[in-house]
């Protein structure tokens, strides 16, 4: 878990300063589109990574490959359709990470073809970093979709469970945050996150098949 190579560290730093702010921006943007301008007024509708960064979540990302940022402020009472607004806003962040993973996969495959034609040492390093960025973005998306407070997946699940169950679980939210940190440190989430990330990786790989097809004519 802690055996980190330089390409992994660089990839996670890039994700920290790109994917994390894009993830939070996506939440803020979706909330505004659904009728709530709170994040905009709180200056969270921005790609500035320092406006979103949470030190604990950032360290988790660097050491474990998945983490979180400061929650985007949302007033659900402003949503035109509250249930739909919460679901769309919650899913926007993880979806942005999946899209970023697809973009990185595309760049990875294109540069891999370039490396096959012109095998430059620097190019191989960039390719390695892009590969780790794909996996880190997918891990970030899957982690945030776990149905555990205060993650995005919990906000979605809340729309489908009875209020009495929601309030009972929500009353322990602070304790559950510390519980998540302990479980992450123990590696409890590693296997399920890797499994689901692997499925997403397979799908993205197949969706970018046209680059592989192009390689048949180049090589």
Secondary structure by P-SEA (a helix, b strand, c coil): cccccaaaaaaaaaaaacaaaaaaaaaaaaaaaaccccccccccccccccccccaaaaaaaacccccccccccccccccccaaaaaaaaaaaaaaaaaaaaaaaaaaaaaaaaaaaacccaaaaaaaaaaaaaaaaaaaaaaaaaccccccaaaaaaaacccaaaaaaaaaaaaaaaaaaaaaaaaccaaaaaaaaaaaaaaaaaaaaaaaaaaaaaac
